[in-house]
Amino acid sequence: MSKETKNTGTAARSTFSSSLGFFLAAVGGAVGLGNVWGFPFKLGRGGGFPFLVIYVLCVFVVGVPICIAEYALGRKMRSGPVSAYKRISKKWTFLGWINMAVCIGVMGFYCLICGWLLKYACMFALSLVGLGGDFLAMDSATYFTAFVSKPLEPLIWTYAFMVINYLVIRKNISQGIEKSCKVMIPVLVVILIVVAIRGCTLPGADAGLDYLFKPNMTAFNEIGFFAVFTLALVQMWFSVNIGFGTNLLYGSYLPDDTNIVKSAIIVPIADMCVALLAGLAVMPAVFAYDLEPSTGAGLLFITLKTVFAEMPGGSFFGLIFFIAVLFAALSSTIGMTGAIATVGTDEFHWDNNKSSLVSTIIPCIIAIPVSWGYGLLSGVRPLAFLGKDTDLLDSLDFLCENVLATTAALLLCIFVGWVWKPKTVLEEVEKTGPFTWKNLWLFVFRFVCPIITVIVILSSLGLI
């Protein structure tokens, strides 16, 4: 069972039962579609190796320092993002609302992709027992396009997934997150390893491995250094949930005897390893089957369906793979809907059930036009004024990650580093012992992280 803790100014709040429980929950919140869906196709858009190098550097230079601050702030305030900032300074409550806007916006397309995953998992299950019809035989790209362009079916699968999400968190957010991730994360890692081994042993997979690991900086010349840099950093935001408020939420459930610095290092590294596993599962197969690595949102579905359709026992491996990805997705959606739900519990004093229900319904509404962006609203290009020919899903993804999440990260650095002052954060961090490199952390957090986030904002808007 979760422990209870009290903090001045807030009601008793459950915590994760142990540091291991927090670690698995935090990794679960970070590991999700950002790794298994987002990482491979953004890796493809970023030119492979150049993207990978910048991504790894961003994890250590930006991800770790910001995670330390978010975990410490969350544990200190023992509340969700909106309430935490409001209690520290009412003038900065808006930062908590930006976090909520990111979560709500991301969930608006994230839950739709989860519906796609559920559909594919069920189709592989039916194929396994001989009831899948022409699912495996049909061209993967044609099948995917036909499915996502339908007006109702993708939404039905989306809502089915969100019912599962709601059932996990409706009674106790911290227990729901912790219990589910203790099972889902180990299973996900094992299955990804199996699929990665299979992908790397396909004929022609060497080209995919070279794309990932062979030094080649042509992408800097083709799409520009700042474009690759922005893709990598924004992917890291998405993957590690920086700017979402979920790290602050997990910090609020963090036991006092948990070492924040170690957690802030281990969680992003574990997340990065899962992303690399996903890259190994997808990219060698992309080149083995002569597919386009920068396909976009459908890359995972098109590539892996092709792989499983061609391999012995493909229905079985396809089923366990998409179940694993569903686990990854669910571990993230329960974190984001949990963060949204804290607005109800902390601000309006609703019970967990009501707050969880509302936080589930809102993304389901947003998912309607996003889904229709592949069919009824396929001609809508909301970011055309920025010169971006992106559909509704990619446009919402861009606004949430490149603009809102990056702005939230910048404001967090300013707030903790210069307004609230880092002394309180350092006191929270040092509850479990001296923070030996706190001066380095302070310098990076105050100067390096803000400069990098400003560069990303300017690059995203096409100003550099």
Secondary structure as the mmCIF struct_conf table of DSSP 4:
data_model
#
loop_
_struct_conf.conf_type_id
_struct_conf.id
_struct_conf.beg_label_comp_id
_struct_conf.beg_label_asym_id
_struct_conf.beg_label_seq_id
_struct_conf.end_label_comp_id
_struct_conf.end_label_asym_id
_struct_conf.end_label_seq_id
STRN STRN1 GLU A 4 ASN A 7
TURN_TY1_P TURN_TY1_P1 THR A 8 GLY A 9
STRN STRN2 THR A 10 SER A 14
BEND BEND1 SER A 17 SER A 18
HELX_RH_AL_P HELX_RH_AL_P1 SER A 19 ALA A 30
BEND BEND2 VAL A 31 GLY A 32
HELX_RH_AL_P HELX_RH_AL_P2 LEU A 33 LEU A 33
HELX_RH_PI_P HELX_RH_PI_P1 GLY A 34 GLY A 38
HELX_RH_AL_P HELX_RH_AL_P3 PHE A 39 ARG A 45
TURN_TY1_P TURN_TY1_P2 GLY A 46 GLY A 47
BEND BEND3 GLY A 48 GLY A 48
HELX_RH_AL_P HELX_RH_AL_P4 PHE A 49 CYS A 58
HELX_RH_PI_P HELX_RH_PI_P2 VAL A 59 GLY A 63
HELX_RH_AL_P HELX_RH_AL_P5 VAL A 64 MET A 77
TURN_TY1_P TURN_TY1_P3 ARG A 78 ARG A 78
BEND BEND4 SER A 79 SER A 79
HELX_RH_AL_P HELX_RH_AL_P6 PRO A 81 ILE A 88
HELX_RH_3T_P HELX_RH_3T_P1 LYS A 90 TRP A 92
HELX_RH_AL_P HELX_RH_AL_P7 THR A 93 LEU A 128
TURN_TY1_P TURN_TY1_P4 VAL A 129 GLY A 130
TURN_TY1_P TURN_TY1_P5 GLY A 133 ALA A 137
BEND BEND5 MET A 138 MET A 138
HELX_RH_AL_P HELX_RH_AL_P8 SER A 140 VAL A 148
TURN_TY1_P TURN_TY1_P6 SER A 149 SER A 149
BEND BEND6 LYS A 150 LEU A 152
HELX_RH_AL_P HELX_RH_AL_P9 GLU A 153 ILE A 169
BEND BEND7 ARG A 170 LYS A 171
HELX_RH_AL_P HELX_RH_AL_P10 ILE A 173 CYS A 200
TURN_TY1_P TURN_TY1_P7 THR A 201 THR A 201
BEND BEND8 LEU A 202 LEU A 202
TURN_TY1_P TURN_TY1_P8 PRO A 203 ALA A 205
HELX_RH_AL_P HELX_RH_AL_P11 ASP A 206 PHE A 213
BEND BEND9 LYS A 214 LYS A 214
HELX_RH_AL_P HELX_RH_AL_P12 THR A 218 GLU A 222
TURN_TY1_P TURN_TY1_P9 ILE A 223 ILE A 223
HELX_RH_AL_P HELX_RH_AL_P13 PHE A 225 VAL A 240
TURN_TY1_P TURN_TY1_P10 ASN A 241 GLY A 243
BEND BEND10 PHE A 244 GLY A 245
HELX_RH_AL_P HELX_RH_AL_P14 THR A 246 SER A 252
TURN_TY1_P TURN_TY1_P11 TYR A 253 TYR A 253
TURN_TY1_P TURN_TY1_P12 ASP A 256 ASP A 257
BEND BEND11 THR A 258 THR A 258
HELX_RH_AL_P HELX_RH_AL_P15 ILE A 260 ALA A 288
TURN_TY1_P TURN_TY1_P13 TYR A 289 ASP A 290
TURN_TY1_P TURN_TY1_P14 PRO A 293 SER A 294
TURN_TY1_P TURN_TY1_P15 ALA A 297 GLY A 298
HELX_RH_AL_P HELX_RH_AL_P16 LEU A 299 GLU A 310
BEND BEND12 MET A 311 MET A 311
TURN_TY1_P TURN_TY1_P16 PRO A 312 GLY A 313
HELX_RH_AL_P HELX_RH_AL_P17 GLY A 314 THR A 342
HELX_RH_PI_P HELX_RH_PI_P3 VAL A 343 GLU A 347
BEND BEND13 PHE A 348 PHE A 348
HELX_RH_AL_P HELX_RH_AL_P18 ASN A 352 TRP A 372
TURN_TY1_P TURN_TY1_P17 GLY A 373 GLY A 379
TURN_TY1_P TURN_TY1_P18 PRO A 382 LEU A 383
HELX_RH_3T_P HELX_RH_3T_P2 ALA A 384 LEU A 386
TURN_TY1_P TURN_TY1_P19 GLY A 387 GLY A 387
HELX_RH_AL_P HELX_RH_AL_P19 LEU A 392 PHE A 398
HELX_RH_PI_P HELX_RH_PI_P4 LEU A 399 ALA A 405
HELX_RH_AL_P HELX_RH_AL_P20 THR A 406 ILE A 414
HELX_RH_PI_P HELX_RH_PI_P5 PHE A 415 VAL A 419
BEND BEND14 TRP A 420 TRP A 420
TURN_TY1_P TURN_TY1_P20 PRO A 422 PRO A 422
HELX_RH_AL_P HELX_RH_AL_P21 LYS A 423 VAL A 429
HELX_RH_3T_P HELX_RH_3T_P3 GLU A 430 THR A 432
BEND BEND15 GLY A 433 GLY A 433
TURN_TY1_P TURN_TY1_P21 THR A 436 TRP A 437
HELX_RH_AL_P HELX_RH_AL_P22 LYS A 438 PHE A 443
HELX_RH_PI_P HELX_RH_PI_P6 VAL A 444 VAL A 448
HELX_RH_AL_P HELX_RH_AL_P23 CYS A 449 SER A 460
TURN_TY1_P TURN_TY1_P22 LEU A 461 GLY A 462
#
